[in-house]
């Protein structure tokens, strides 16, 4: 796992970009995007979560963990 910017983290052949978003109640929500390899089989997916966290760091840690899990999964078969 290598951090390539303040937000993007290289995880093997994927790049995961975690993000946090403030809620109206003072909490934070997590999201991340995962970018696949360049070329014919490339893709970008965005995941947003409804769970609210008490701190920005907790939401970021959740997003990084979920991004790592997504990047570790086997790619779906191409149709």
C-alpha positions in Angstrom: 0.0 0.0 0.0 1.5 3.3 -1.1 0.1 6.8 -0.6 0.3 8.7 -3.9 -1.3 11.9 -2.8 -3.1 13.3 0.3 -6.1 11.2 -0.5 -5.2 8.5 -3.1 -3.6 5.3 -2.0 -2.1 2.8 -4.4 -3.2 -0.8 -3.5 -1.6 -3.1 -6.0 -3.1 -2.4 -9.5 -5.9 -0.2 -8.0 -6.0 3.3 -6.6 -8.3 4.0 -3.7 -9.4 7.5 -2.8 -11.0 7.7 0.6 -13.2 10.8 1.6 -15.2 12.1 4.5 -18.3 14.3 4.5 -19.7 16.2 7.4 -23.3 15.5 8.4 -26.0 18.0 9.6 -25.7 16.4 13.1 -22.0 17.1 13.5 -20.8 13.6 12.6 -19.0 12.4 9.5 -19.8 9.9 6.7 -17.4 7.9 4.7 -17.0 7.2 1.0 -14.3 6.0 -1.4 -13.6 5.5 -5.0 -11.6 2.7 -6.5 -9.9 3.0 -9.9 -8.9 -0.1 -11.8 -6.1 -0.6 -14.3 -6.0 1.6 -17.4 -7.0 0.0 -20.7 -10.0 -2.0 -22.0 -10.8 -3.4 -18.5 -10.5 -0.2 -16.6 -13.2 1.1 -14.3 -14.0 3.5 -11.5 -16.5 2.9 -8.8 -17.7 5.1 -6.0 -19.0 3.7 -2.7 -20.9 5.9 -0.2 -21.9 4.7 3.3 -24.9 5.8 5.5 -23.2 5.0 8.8 -22.3 8.2 10.7 -19.0 8.4 12.6 -18.1 10.7 15.6 -14.8 11.9 14.1 -13.4 12.6 10.6 -10.5 10.2 11.3 -12.9 7.3 12.2 -14.8 7.9 8.9 -11.5 8.0 7.0 -10.2 4.8 8.6 -13.5 3.1 7.7 -13.2 4.3 4.1 -9.6 3.2 3.7 -10.5 -0.3 5.2 -13.5 -0.7 2.9 -11.4 0.4 -0.1 -8.7 -2.1 0.8 -11.3 -4.8 1.0 -12.7 -3.9 -2.4 -9.2 -3.7 -4.0 -8.3 -7.1 -2.5 -11.4 -8.8 -4.1 -11.1 -10.7 -7.3 -12.3 -8.6 -10.2 -15.7 -9.5 -11.6 -15.8 -11.5 -14.8 -16.1 -9.5 -18.0 -19.2 -10.1 -20.0 
